[in-house]
């Protein structure tokens, strides 16, 4: 009779341990997912704030005209300002590497930096590629102009896309892309 009781206690103990391992695993995965989600949201916020700093370089003459327009005219200074604020907001070193060894692994890469200067019916699309700016003028009345994020351009807008390596919940490192459009004129 003692053996049956001992067998039942061992079975209950094993089930309790298995259940405990399952609960701990689910909690760990849930925690890691929440950390990753919070990182993505914080990174988007940091990117929006960095993009907003670009508007420091608007053409004050165009802003003061009868039909006021927000036009960013110093592309290099605007890019450097965005990058400086990105470094500050995300606590990066000057080579865009995180100062702390957390979830982001390795340097962040700025993939796209695009300024959409709206000038009435035309839009100057200013894209940084290989360290130089290329300007393409498009007509808003002939075509719908969209950012890579599918945001329709009606006001001067800045788009920045960054890529980084993120350690996922299973310890693997994956490449992630975050892209935001910043339009300071749009009224919600």
N, C-alpha and C positions, 0 to 999 in steps of 0.2 A: 503494500500500500504506500509505503514511503517513496518508492520509485515513481509511482504515478504522480504524486504531488510534486516531486522534484522535476519531473519531465514537464509538467504544466508550468511551473515557475520558469524554467529555462525557455520554454516556448514563448511565454509572455515577455521575458527579458529580451529575447532575440527580436520579437516583433516591435517592442518598445525602441530598441536600438535602430532598427531599420526605419521606423517611422521618424525617429529623431534625425537621422541622416537625411531623409527626404525633406523634412521641414527646414533643416539648416541649408540644404542645397537650394531650395526654392527661395528662401530669404536672401541668400547670397546673390542669386541671379537677379532677383527683384531689386536689391540694393544697387548692384552694378548697372542695371538698366536705368534706374533713376539718376545715378551719377552721370551716365552718358547723355541722358535727355537734358539734364541741367547744364552740362557742358555745351551741348548744341545750342540751347537757348541763350546761354551767356555769351557764346561766341558770336551768335547773330546780333545780340545787343551791342557787343564790342565793335562789330563791323559797322553797324548803323551809326554808332557814335563816331567812329573813325571817318566814315563817309561824310557825316555832317560837318566835320572840320574843314572839308574841301570848300564849302560855301564861303569861307573867309576870302576867297579869291574871285569874288564876283566883280563884274565890270560896273563900277559905280555910276558911270555915265548912262549906261543902258538902264540901270535901275531908276535913274532920275528923269528919263524921257517921258513924254506924254503917255505913251503906251509902255509902261514900265515892264522891263524884262529882266529876269535873272539869267545872267550869262557868266560862265566861269571862263576867264580869259588867260590865266597863267597855268597851263596844264602841268608843267614840271613841278611848280611850287605846290599845286593842288595834290598831285600824286605824293610828293614828299611829305606833305602835311598829313595825308591819310595814313601813310606808312608810319610816320612818327607817332600818331595817335593809336594806331594798331599795336605798335610795340608797347606803348604805355598801358593801354587798356587790357591787353592780354598778358602783361608782365613777361615780355620777351626780351632777349638780348638783341643787340643791333643786327645780328645776322638772322633774326626771326626765329630763333630757337627758344623754347620755353626755359625759363630760369630754373624751374623745379621739374624733376623727373616724375611726372604724374601720368595722366592718361595720354597726353599728346607726346608722341615720340618723334624726335627729329625736328628740323626746321619747317616752318609754315611757308608755303609758296603762294605768292600772289599771281594767280593765273590770268585774271582779267581786271582791267581798270578802264571803265568806259564812261565818258561824260557825254550826255545828250543835251546840247545847248539848243533850246527852242527859240527860234527867231521868227515869230509870226507863223507863216505857213511852211517854213523850212526848219530842218533840224540838222545841226552839225553833229555828227557822230564821231567823237574823238576817242580813238582806241589806242591804248599803249601796247605795242608789240616789239619785242626784242630791244627794249630801252628807248624806242622812239615813238612819237605820236603820229598817227595817221588820221586825217580828217576826211570824212565823206559827208557830203551834203545831200539830204533826202527831202522830198516834198511831202508834207503831211496830208495834203489834199489828194495826192495820187496814190498813196499807200499808207496802210496802218503800220506804224513803227513800234516794234515790240523789243523789250530787253530780252536777254537770254532766259530770264525768269517769266516771260510772257506778260510783263507789265506794259501796258500801253502808254506810250510817251505823249503827254499833253503839256508838261512843264519840264524845265531843266531838271535832269535826274542824273544821279551818279550810281553806277553799278560796279561792285567789287566782288570778285570771286576768289576765294582762297582754297587751297588744298592742304591737307595735313594727314599724317599717319596717326591713327587712334588705336589704342589697345582695347579690343572689344572684351566682352564679358568672359570669353574663354581664353584670354591671354594672347590671342593672335592679333597682329597689327594689320589694320586695313586702311586704305586710302579713303578719306572722306572729303567731300566738297561742300562748301557753304558759300552761298551767293545771296547778296541783298541788293535791293534797289532803294535809293534814298531820294525822295522828292520832298523838299521842304515847303513847296508852294501848295500842294494838294490839300484841300479842305475836306475833312471827314464829316 
